[in-house]
Amino acid sequence: MRTVQFTIDNIKLYGIYLFAQGMRHSCCGNPAKKRLPCKKQGVLPMIEITSTKELLDPSGRLATAGYATHMNFNYDKSAVKCPPLRLKEWDFYQVHFDDRYVLQMTVGHVSYAVQISAALLDLKTGVCRRVGKTTARNASFIKNMPVNPEVPNTIRYFSRNAHVQFEVTDKFRRLAMTFTDFSGIKAEINLELNNVSKNKEKMVIAIPFADPRQWYLNYKENCFVVNGYCRIEDVAYDIKDGFGLLDWGRGVWPYHHNWVWGNGGTLVDGKHFGFNIGWGFGNTEAATENMFFYDNKAYKLGIVTEIQMGDTYRYVDLDKRFVFSVEPIYDNFTKTNMLWVKNKCHQLFGKWSGYVVLDDGTKVDVPPFVAFCEKAENNW
């Protein structure tokens, strides 16, 4: 396996390249049985936002906290008021295909730097091939990052060695990357994501942090059907009917923060099933991101608890509407300790199996499928 070494000279701004870890960017890891412990959530009320509301007030603080199943938060970037270099924005896509491979693509910035990256992980061997490009602050790129993931938009990054375009239309999403990074690693990726109906429900939350000047807007969309082609280094695959997800994040974050995030998707009796769980970051009094999806409809969950039993894990909500056991496959572990940037993340992939209960009481059994739950601790 070819590895990439980043140095101050390579990236020009020391300590930057792994900012993408805070944008769900994963790299090579090692199989491991132990993970960082996860804590149980408290009992919290839920506030559903059913019509369009302003995200920020005139002082740049969060005006509306809660959850939605569509992008009902109006994110006006001109209303953002925060200390320099604290705004973070990213679009992260992950595709699982052939019951073995995971492709990850990230485009985003942390105000002082812009990064594009892609990673191809083999869950059977643990081999990860990755390319990435980090540049100093680009005001035009930051200004043009989309403010709504549900409406047509295009992210473009063109340079001498990199051509990247994420296109959103009413009928599909198209992701294209062609570039060579500074170490000579080449990538060519061209994907089309379908199942983008306007009626399809998603997970959307807006929450504050302890500092009222800090906030997080997050949109996650599961159950994309992905077809296309990817090549990184000398490994190439055709992707047919892969399972895709989007993690779209915008926010002003504190320097130190943690999170737990789990997500996955499959087909159950020919219908799309997916889930999203998460906790550990921000003030979730108004809403958590725990939700599952069946046949393009969202079902809100309350508290979800992780229970470790030997080498296996169990995830259960208090109402027992979401009950899953997990047999670990691979822990995609990353760790960074570079000046002020100190991050570590366990992204544990496994075989999930269990059941969910719909609002009408119908129990849906979900056969084994590949999904993940990660625990991250970040200082950046």
Phi, psi and chi 1 to 4 in degrees:
 res  aa     phi    psi   chi1   chi2   chi3   chi4
   1 MET       -  138.2  178.3 -177.0   66.1      -
   2 ARG   -91.3  129.1 -174.5  175.0 -175.2  178.5
   3 THR  -108.7  161.8   58.8      -      -      -
   4 VAL  -115.3  129.8 -176.9      -      -      -
   5 GLN  -107.5  124.1  -60.9  -64.0  -36.1      -
   6 PHE  -103.1  135.1  -72.4   80.4      -      -
   7 THR  -129.4  172.0   68.2      -      -      -
   8 ILE   -59.9  -41.7  -67.5  175.3      -      -
   9 ASP   -65.1  -38.0  -70.3  -23.3      -      -
  10 ASN   -63.4  -44.7  -67.8  142.3      -      -
  11 ILE  -105.4   -4.7   63.2  175.8      -      -
  12 LYS    72.7  -35.6  -61.6 -178.2 -178.1  178.5
  13 LEU  -117.7  102.9  -65.4  170.7      -      -
  14 TYR   -61.8  145.6   49.8   71.0      -      -
  15 GLY    80.9    6.0      -      -      -      -
  16 ILE   -91.4  -39.5  -68.5  175.6      -      -
  17 TYR   -57.7  -31.6  111.4   88.4      -      -
  18 LEU   -90.2   16.7  -89.4  173.0      -      -
  19 PHE   -58.7  -25.6   82.9   81.2      -      -
  20 ALA   -68.9  -16.3      -      -      -      -
  21 GLN   -60.0  -34.6  178.4  153.7  -40.5      -
  22 GLY   -75.6   -3.8      -      -      -      -
  23 MET  -114.0   33.6  -57.4 -164.6  -56.3      -
  24 ARG    66.8   18.8  -46.3  -60.9 -167.5 -165.1
  25 HIS   -82.5  124.2  177.3   74.1      -      -
  26 SER  -110.2  158.0  -62.3      -      -      -
  27 CYS  -138.1 -162.7   63.4      -      -      -
  28 CYS   -64.8  146.2  -54.6      -      -      -
  29 GLY  -138.4 -174.3      -      -      -      -
  30 ASN  -131.9  143.9  -65.4  -55.6      -      -
  31 PRO   -57.8  139.7  -23.0   33.4      -      -
  32 ALA  -153.6  146.8      -      -      -      -
  33 LYS   -92.4  -25.8  -66.0 -178.2  178.5 -179.9
  34 LYS   -99.3  146.6  -65.9 -177.4  179.3 -179.9
  35 ARG  -130.2  166.2  -64.4  178.0   61.4 -145.4
  36 LEU   -64.9  139.6  -60.2  175.0      -      -
  37 PRO   -65.6  147.5   25.8  -35.5      -      -
  38 CYS  -110.6  140.5  -60.9      -      -      -
  39 LYS  -101.3  148.4  -64.8 -177.6  178.6  179.8
  40 LYS   -71.9  144.5 -178.1  178.4  177.0 -179.6
  41 GLN   -77.5  161.6  -62.3  171.1 -102.2      -
  42 GLY   -87.3  169.6      -      -      -      -
  43 VAL   -77.6  122.8  178.1      -      -      -
  44 LEU  -131.5  146.4  -56.9  171.2      -      -
  45 PRO   -75.2  163.6   29.1  -34.2      -      -
  46 MET  -124.1  134.0  -55.7  -77.3  177.6      -
  47 ILE  -116.3  113.4  -60.7  175.1      -      -
  48 GLU   -92.1  131.6 -176.6  175.8    9.3      -
  49 ILE   -99.8  112.6  -51.7  -58.9      -      -
  50 THR  -106.9   -5.0   57.3      -      -      -
  51 SER  -137.8  166.0   60.5      -      -      -
  52 THR   -67.4  129.5  -58.0      -      -      -
  53 LYS  -130.3  151.3  -55.6  -70.1 -175.9 -177.7
  54 GLU   -68.6  134.5  -68.2  -62.6  -37.3      -
  55 LEU   -73.3  -44.7  176.4   70.4      -      -
  56 LEU  -118.0  148.1  -57.0  174.4      -      -
  57 ASP   -89.7  176.4   67.9   16.8      -      -
  58 PRO   -60.0  -20.6  -27.9   37.0      -      -
  59 SER   -88.1    1.0   68.1      -      -      -
  60 GLY    85.7    7.8      -      -      -      -
  61 ARG   -93.6  160.4  -60.7 -173.6  178.0 -167.6
  62 LEU   -63.9  122.9 -170.9   68.2      -      -
  63 ALA   -92.3  -28.8      -      -      -      -
  64 THR  -135.7  119.5  -53.8      -      -      -
  65 ALA  -112.9  141.4      -      -      -      -
  66 GLY   155.7 -167.4      -      -      -      -
  67 TYR  -126.3  161.4   81.0   92.8      -      -
  68 ALA  -150.1  167.8      -      -      -      -
  69 THR  -107.4    1.8   56.7      -      -      -
  70 HIS  -142.7  169.2  -68.1  -79.2      -      -
  71 MET   -75.1   86.3 -178.8   48.2   76.9      -
  72 ASN   -97.3   11.9  -69.8  -26.9      -      -
  73 PHE  -107.2  124.4  -59.9   93.9      -      -
  74 ASN   -87.2  106.8 -178.5   33.6      -      -
  75 TYR   -92.4  100.9  172.8   37.0      -      -
  76 ASP   -96.8  106.6  179.3    0.5      -      -
  77 LYS   -64.1  -26.3 -162.2  175.4  -65.3 -169.1
  78 SER   -69.0  -15.8   67.3      -      -      -
  79 ALA   -86.1   -6.7      -      -      -      -
  80 VAL   -70.0  126.1  175.7      -      -      -
  81 LYS  -135.8  110.4  -64.3  178.0  175.6   62.8
  82 CYS  -152.7  164.3   63.1      -      -      -
  83 PRO   -57.1  150.5  -24.4   34.4      -      -
  84 PRO   -54.2  139.9  -23.8   33.5      -      -
  85 LEU    73.5   15.8  -47.9 -176.6      -      -
  86 ARG   -99.8  -18.4  -62.6  -45.4  -56.8  167.0
  87 LEU   -72.0  133.5  178.2   65.5      -      -
  88 LYS  -127.0  134.9  -60.8  173.8  174.6   60.8
  89 GLU  -140.5  134.4  -61.1 -178.3  -53.4      -
  90 TRP  -151.4  152.9   65.3   83.0      -      -
  91 ASP  -120.5  117.2  -73.9   33.9      -      -
  92 PHE  -121.8  126.2  167.2   86.7      -      -
  93 TYR  -116.3  141.2  -72.0   89.2      -      -
  94 GLN  -132.2  136.7  178.6  172.0  -72.1      -
  95 VAL  -128.2  126.8 -178.8      -      -      -
  96 HIS  -107.4  130.3  171.4 -118.0      -      -
  97 PHE  -145.9  156.6   62.0  100.0      -      -
  98 ASP    56.9   22.0  -69.1   -9.3      -      -
  99 ASP    56.5   22.6 -155.5   35.5      -      -
 100 ARG  -147.9  -33.5  173.8  173.8  175.1  174.2
 101 TYR  -109.5  150.4  -57.1  103.0      -      -
 102 VAL  -131.2  125.4  174.0      -      -      -
 103 LEU  -110.2  131.3  175.4   64.3      -      -
 104 GLN  -125.0  137.2  -60.9  174.2  -28.6      -
 105 MET  -134.4  132.4  -56.4  170.9   69.0      -
 106 THR  -131.2  135.6  -56.8      -      -      -
 107 VAL  -132.3  127.4  172.6      -      -      -
 108 GLY  -179.4 -173.9      -      -      -      -
 109 HIS  -150.9  160.6   73.8   86.9      -      -
 110 VAL  -123.9   39.7  -70.6      -      -      -
 111 SER    72.4  -53.5  -67.2      -      -      -
 112 TYR   -88.1   -6.5   53.5   82.1      -      -
 113 ALA  -155.7  152.0      -      -      -      -
 114 VAL  -116.1  139.2  171.3      -      -      -
 115 GLN  -137.7  140.5 -171.7 -179.8   64.2      -
 116 ILE  -120.7  143.6   58.1  173.1      -      -
 117 SER  -160.1  159.9   61.7      -      -      -
 118 ALA  -147.7  145.8      -      -      -      -
 119 ALA  -139.2  141.2      -      -      -      -
 120 LEU  -123.9  113.6  180.0   61.0      -      -
 121 LEU  -110.9  131.0  175.8   64.9      -      -
 122 ASP   -97.1  108.9 -174.4  -27.1      -      -
 123 LEU   -68.7  -21.2  -62.0  179.0      -      -
 124 LYS   -78.6  -42.7 -175.9  175.4 -179.8  179.1
 125 THR  -100.1  -18.4   65.0      -      -      -
 126 GLY    79.5    4.3      -      -      -      -
 127 VAL   -77.4  131.5  173.6      -      -      -
 128 CYS  -122.5  128.8  177.8      -      -      -
 129 ARG  -111.9  133.5  -68.9  173.1  170.8   83.5
 130 ARG  -144.8  145.2 -178.0  159.1   57.1   89.5
 131 VAL  -130.8  150.7  -67.7      -      -      -
 132 GLY  -160.1  154.1      -      -      -      -
 133 LYS  -140.6  124.7  179.8  179.9  179.2   65.2
 134 THR  -120.2  131.9  -57.7      -      -      -
 135 THR  -130.0  164.4   63.2      -      -      -
 136 ALA   -68.4  171.3      -      -      -      -
 137 ARG   -46.8  133.7  176.2 -178.9  173.2   85.9
 138 ASN  -127.1  100.1 -176.0  -44.4      -      -
 139 ALA   -60.6  -38.5      -      -      -      -
 140 SER   -66.3  -43.9  176.1      -      -      -
 141 PHE   -61.1  -46.5  177.3   86.6      -      -
 142 ILE   -62.4  -43.7  -67.1  171.8      -      -
 143 LYS   -59.9  -35.1  178.8 -178.7  177.8 -179.6
 144 ASN   -93.7    4.6  -68.3  -40.7      -      -
 145 MET   -62.7  131.8  -76.4  -70.3  -74.9      -
 146 PRO   -61.0  150.1  -23.4   34.1      -      -
 147 VAL  -106.1   -3.4  -63.4      -      -      -
 148 ASN  -147.4  117.4 -172.7  -27.3      -      -
 149 PRO   -79.0   -6.9   29.9  -35.1      -      -
 150 GLU   -95.9  -10.0  -74.0 -171.5  -39.4      -
 151 VAL  -108.1  156.0  -59.0      -      -      -
 152 PRO   -54.8  132.8  -28.6   36.8      -      -
 153 ASN  -161.6  167.2   63.9   77.4      -      -
 154 THR  -142.1  130.4  -57.4      -      -      -
 155 ILE  -102.2  128.2  -60.8  175.1      -      -
 156 ARG  -127.0  139.3  -67.2 -174.9  177.9   90.3
 157 TYR  -140.0  109.5 -178.3   96.9      -      -
 158 PHE  -121.5  129.4  -66.7  158.0      -      -
 159 SER  -145.7 -175.2   67.4      -      -      -
 160 ARG   -59.8  -38.2 -176.6  170.1   60.3   87.9
 161 ASN  -112.6    5.9  -65.8  -38.7      -      -
 162 ALA  -142.6  128.3      -      -      -      -
 163 HIS  -126.9  111.6  -72.8 -142.9      -      -
 164 VAL  -129.8  134.1  178.8      -      -      -
 165 GLN  -147.3  122.7 -178.9  165.0  -62.4      -
 166 PHE  -109.9  113.7  -73.5    6.7      -      -
 167 GLU  -113.7  131.5  179.4 -174.9    7.2      -
 168 VAL  -115.7  124.5  176.3      -      -      -
 169 THR  -124.2  177.7   75.5      -      -      -
 170 ASP   -72.1  -16.0  -70.5  -29.0      -      -
 171 LYS  -112.1  -21.8  -63.9 -177.8  178.5 -179.8
 172 PHE  -164.1  170.0   60.0   84.1      -      -
 173 ARG  -120.1  139.3  -67.9  172.3 -176.1 -102.8
 174 ARG  -124.9  125.5 -178.6  167.7  -69.3  139.8
 175 LEU  -115.9  124.5  -47.3  179.2      -      -
 176 ALA  -134.1  131.7      -      -      -      -
 177 MET  -138.0  129.8  -80.4 -172.0  173.7      -
 178 THR  -140.7  111.4  -57.5      -      -      -
 179 PHE  -164.3  164.8   69.6   93.3      -      -
 180 THR  -122.1  125.8  -56.8      -      -      -
 181 ASP   -84.4  179.4   71.6    9.0      -      -
 182 PHE   -63.9  -22.8   70.1   89.1      -      -
 183 SER   -90.7    0.9   62.7      -      -      -
 184 GLY    95.2   -0.4      -      -      -      -
 185 ILE   -73.1  131.7  -62.4  176.6      -      -
 186 LYS  -108.5  148.4  -64.0 -178.2  179.0 -179.5
 187 ALA  -139.8  144.1      -      -      -      -
 188 GLU  -141.2  117.2 -179.6 -177.7   -4.3      -
 189 ILE  -134.9  132.9  -58.4  169.8      -      -
 190 ASN  -144.2  111.1 -160.1  -43.3      -      -
 191 LEU  -127.5  148.6  -54.2  177.4      -      -
 192 GLU  -122.7  129.1 -176.5  169.1  -63.2      -
 193 LEU  -109.6  126.4  -76.1   63.7      -      -
 194 ASN  -117.3 -173.6  -69.6  -71.3      -      -
 195 ASN    66.2   62.4 -170.3   24.3      -      -
 196 VAL  -120.7   30.9  -65.1      -      -      -
 197 SER   -55.4  142.4  166.2      -      -      -
 198 LYS   -65.2  -23.5  -70.4 -175.0  177.5 -179.9
 199 ASN   -81.5  -12.1  -65.3  -35.6      -      -
 200 LYS   -66.0  131.8  177.0 -175.4  175.9 -173.8
 201 GLU   -94.7  152.1  -65.0 -175.8  -29.4      -
 202 LYS  -131.2 -178.8  -60.6   94.5  175.2  178.9
 203 MET  -108.8  118.8 -167.8  -64.3  -58.5      -
 204 VAL  -131.8  130.3 -171.7      -      -      -
 205 ILE  -135.5  151.6   59.5  167.6      -      -
 206 ALA  -132.3  120.6      -      -      -      -
 207 ILE  -138.1  153.4   59.3  171.6      -      -
 208 PRO   -94.1  166.8   34.2  -34.3      -      -
 209 PHE  -102.8 -177.0  -70.5   91.6      -      -
 210 ALA   -60.7  -40.3      -      -      -      -
 211 ASP   -78.0  118.9 -176.0  -25.3      -      -
 212 PRO   -62.8  -14.5   22.8  -33.9      -      -
 213 ARG   -80.0   -7.9  -61.7  171.4  -60.6  173.0
 214 GLN  -109.0  145.7  -61.4  169.6  -16.8      -
 215 TRP  -160.2  167.0   49.1  -90.4      -      -
 216 TYR  -144.9  126.1  179.1   41.2      -      -
 217 LEU  -111.5  122.7  173.4   63.3      -      -
 218 ASN  -133.5  133.5 -173.3 -143.1      -      -
 219 TYR  -126.9  122.9  169.6  104.9      -      -
 220 LYS  -124.0  129.5  -67.7 -168.2  174.9   81.8
 221 GLU  -122.1  123.2 -176.8  169.4   -7.5      -
 222 ASN  -100.5  176.6  -77.1   57.2      -      -
 223 CYS    67.7   29.4  -55.8      -      -      -
 224 PHE   -71.7  146.8  -72.0  113.0      -      -
 225 VAL  -103.0  120.3  179.4      -      -      -
 226 VAL  -116.0  131.1 -175.5      -      -      -
 227 ASN  -134.0  147.8  -69.2  -81.4      -      -
 228 GLY   155.5 -149.0      -      -      -      -
 229 TYR  -144.8  142.0  170.9   83.1      -      -
 230 CYS  -142.1  142.9   69.6      -      -      -
 231 ARG  -143.7  127.2  176.8  177.3   63.0   84.0
 232 ILE  -132.3  127.8  -61.6  179.7      -      -
 233 GLU    56.4 -126.9  -66.8 -172.1   84.3      -
 234 ASP  -101.4   13.6   58.2  -14.6      -      -
 235 VAL  -109.6  127.3  176.1      -      -      -
 236 ALA  -134.9  144.0      -      -      -      -
 237 TYR  -141.9  144.2  -62.1  103.1      -      -
 238 ASP   -88.9  132.4  -69.1  -43.2      -      -
 239 ILE  -105.7  123.5  -61.0  174.5      -      -
 240 LYS  -126.0  118.5 -179.4  174.8  175.8   55.3
 241 ASP    54.2   45.6  -65.3  -23.3      -      -
 242 GLY   -73.7  166.4      -      -      -      -
 243 PHE  -103.1  120.7  -62.5   99.3      -      -
 244 GLY  -117.1  155.8      -      -      -      -
 245 LEU  -141.2  155.7   71.4   90.4      -      -
 246 LEU  -121.5  129.6  164.9   63.4      -      -
 247 ASP  -114.1  109.3  172.7   20.5      -      -
 248 TRP  -112.6  115.2 -174.9   97.0      -      -
 249 GLY  -127.9  140.3      -      -      -      -
 250 ARG  -139.9  131.3  -53.2  -69.1 -171.5  -94.8
 251 GLY   178.5  167.2      -      -      -      -
 252 VAL  -108.8  108.7  177.6      -      -      -
 253 TRP  -104.7  152.7  -75.3   69.1      -      -
 254 PRO   -73.6  163.6   27.6  -34.3      -      -
 255 TYR   -62.3  -45.9  169.3   70.4      -      -
 256 HIS  -104.8  131.0  175.6   75.9      -      -
 257 HIS  -161.1  157.7   53.5  -87.8      -      -
 258 ASN  -126.9  160.3  -55.9  -49.0      -      -
 259 TRP  -155.9  159.5   68.4   64.2      -      -
 260 VAL  -120.1  131.8  176.9      -      -      -
 261 TRP  -141.7  128.0  177.1   39.6      -      -
 262 GLY  -127.5  144.7      -      -      -      -
 263 ASN  -162.4  153.0 -166.0  -66.8      -      -
 264 GLY  -179.5  168.6      -      -      -      -
 265 GLY  -155.0  155.7      -      -      -      -
 266 THR  -162.6 -174.4 -173.0      -      -      -
 267 LEU  -110.1  136.0  -71.3  175.4      -      -
 268 VAL  -127.0  112.3  178.2      -      -      -
 269 ASP    54.3   39.1  -62.9  -32.5      -      -
 270 GLY    80.6    1.4      -      -      -      -
 271 LYS  -110.8  147.0  -62.7  178.6  179.5  179.9
 272 HIS   -71.1  133.0  -71.3  -75.3      -      -
 273 PHE  -127.8  140.5  169.4   81.1      -      -
 274 GLY  -155.8  168.2      -      -      -      -
 275 PHE  -148.3  159.3   75.0   90.2      -      -
 276 ASN  -144.1  126.8 -173.8   86.1      -      -
 277 ILE  -131.6  151.3   57.8  174.8      -      -
 278 GLY  -176.6  151.3      -      -      -      -
 279 TRP  -168.8  176.8   57.9   87.9      -      -
 280 GLY   103.5   -9.2      -      -      -      -
 281 PHE  -127.2  145.5   57.2   90.5      -      -
 282 GLY    67.2 -176.5      -      -      -      -
 283 ASN   -98.3  106.8 -178.5  -19.5      -      -
 284 THR  -100.3   27.8   54.1      -      -      -
 285 GLU   -62.5  -33.2  -69.7 -178.6   -2.1      -
 286 ALA   -86.5  -28.0      -      -      -      -
 287 ALA  -170.3  147.7      -      -      -      -
 288 THR  -111.4  174.3   67.5      -      -      -
 289 GLU  -103.0   18.5   61.1  174.6  -65.5      -
 290 ASN   -79.3  122.7  -60.3  -32.9      -      -
 291 MET  -165.7  149.0 -168.7  176.4  -74.3      -
 292 PHE  -126.6  162.9   70.7   85.7      -      -
 293 PHE  -128.9  136.0  -48.8   90.1      -      -
 294 TYR  -143.5  123.9 -176.4   63.7      -      -
 295 ASP    55.3   41.5 -161.6   18.5      -      -
 296 ASN    70.2   12.3  -73.5  -15.0      -      -
 297 LYS  -110.0  141.5  178.0  175.7  172.6   54.7
 298 ALA   -94.2  143.4      -      -      -      -
 299 TYR  -127.4  115.3  -64.1   84.6      -      -
 300 LYS   -77.0  138.7 -169.4   72.4 -179.9   72.9
 301 LEU  -114.5  156.5  -61.6  168.6      -      -
 302 GLY   -91.8 -126.0      -      -      -      -
 303 ILE   -68.7  136.9  -60.3  163.2      -      -
 304 VAL  -123.2  133.1  173.9      -      -      -
 305 THR  -116.7  138.6  -58.2      -      -      -
 306 GLU   -98.6  130.1  179.4 -169.2   78.2      -
 307 ILE  -123.9  124.3  -55.3  166.6      -      -
 308 GLN   -96.2  128.4 -176.0  171.3   -0.9      -
 309 MET  -127.2   92.6  -58.8  178.7  -65.1      -
 310 GLY    67.1 -123.8      -      -      -      -
 311 ASP   -92.9   -0.1  -67.3  -21.8      -      -
 312 THR  -109.2  166.7   64.3      -      -      -
 313 TYR  -130.8  156.7  -64.7   83.3      -      -
 314 ARG  -137.2  134.9 -173.8  173.9  173.7   85.0
 315 TYR  -121.7  123.1  -65.6   88.2      -      -
 316 VAL  -140.9  135.1 -175.5      -      -      -
 317 ASP   -90.4  163.3   74.9  -50.5      -      -
 318 LEU   -62.6  -32.0  -73.6 -175.2      -      -
 319 ASP   -86.4   -0.7  -63.0  -35.0      -      -
 320 LYS    55.7   41.2  -65.1 -172.2  177.0  178.8
 321 ARG   -97.0   -9.9  -63.5 -174.3   58.3 -165.4
 322 PHE  -138.6  104.5  179.7   89.5      -      -
 323 VAL  -133.3  113.4  179.8      -      -      -
 324 PHE  -138.4  142.9  -78.2   86.9      -      -
 325 SER  -109.1  147.5  -63.7      -      -      -
 326 VAL  -129.9  126.7 -178.5      -      -      -
 327 GLU  -101.2  109.8  -64.8  -73.6  -17.9      -
 328 PRO   -60.5  143.6  -23.4   34.7      -      -
 329 ILE  -110.7  -50.1  -62.4  173.5      -      -
 330 TYR  -158.8  133.8 -174.9   78.3      -      -
 331 ASP  -101.4  106.9 -175.8   -5.0      -      -
 332 ASN   -84.6   89.9 -173.3   31.9      -      -
 333 PHE   -95.9  134.0  176.5   64.5      -      -
 334 THR  -128.8  146.9   60.6      -      -      -
 335 LYS  -148.9  136.2 -175.5  175.9 -178.4  179.2
 336 THR  -133.8  135.4  -53.3      -      -      -
 337 ASN  -142.4   88.2 -171.2   -6.9      -      -
 338 MET  -137.5  102.4 -174.0 -176.8  -63.2      -
 339 LEU    54.4 -122.4  -62.6  177.1      -      -
 340 TRP   -83.7   -5.5   68.7   86.7      -      -
 341 VAL   -93.2  111.5  179.6      -      -      -
 342 LYS  -134.0  103.6  -57.5 -179.9 -170.6  -59.1
 343 ASN  -131.4  149.3  -56.9  -33.6      -      -
 344 LYS  -149.5  144.3   57.2 -176.8  176.0 -179.2
 345 CYS  -148.9  129.9  179.9      -      -      -
 346 HIS  -104.2  109.8  -69.7 -100.2      -      -
 347 GLN  -103.9   97.9 -174.3 -174.9   30.2      -
 348 LEU   -94.3  111.2 -176.2   64.9      -      -
 349 PHE   -87.0  146.5  -71.6   90.2      -      -
 350 GLY  -161.5  176.0      -      -      -      -
 351 LYS   -92.6  113.6  -77.7  -76.0 -172.0  177.7
 352 TRP   -97.6  138.1  -68.2   56.0      -      -
 353 SER  -149.1  146.7   59.7      -      -      -
 354 GLY   167.2 -141.8      -      -      -      -
 355 TYR  -153.7  161.1   67.8   85.1      -      -
 356 VAL  -129.5  160.6  -65.3      -      -      -
 357 VAL  -122.3  123.7  178.8      -      -      -
 358 LEU   -75.3  172.4  -51.7 -176.3      -      -
 359 ASP   -62.2  -28.2  -71.2  -13.1      -      -
 360 ASP   -88.0    6.6   63.1    3.7      -      -
 361 GLY    92.2   -3.0      -      -      -      -
 362 THR   -68.7  129.3  -58.8      -      -      -
 363 LYS   -92.3  129.6  179.4 -178.8  177.7 -177.5
 364 VAL  -116.6  113.6  178.1      -      -      -
 365 ASP   -79.3  134.4  -68.7  -45.5      -      -
 366 VAL  -115.1  112.4 -178.1      -      -      -
 367 PRO   -68.9  167.4   24.6  -32.6      -      -
 368 PRO   -55.0  135.7  -27.0   36.6      -      -
 369 PHE  -150.8  162.0   68.9  104.9      -      -
 370 VAL   -86.9  129.7  172.7      -      -      -
 371 ALA  -149.7 -177.6      -      -      -      -
 372 PHE  -142.6  160.8   71.6   88.6      -      -
 373 CYS  -140.1  130.8 -170.8      -      -      -
 374 GLU  -121.0  152.4   69.4  178.9   29.5      -
 375 LYS  -124.2  123.4  174.8   70.3 -178.1  -68.0
 376 ALA  -124.1  143.6      -      -      -      -
 377 GLU  -129.7  120.4 -179.7  177.1   -9.5      -
 378 ASN  -128.9  141.7  -61.8  -53.6      -      -
 379 ASN  -133.2  100.2  -62.7  -82.9      -      -
 380 TRP  -161.8      -   52.8  -74.5      -      -
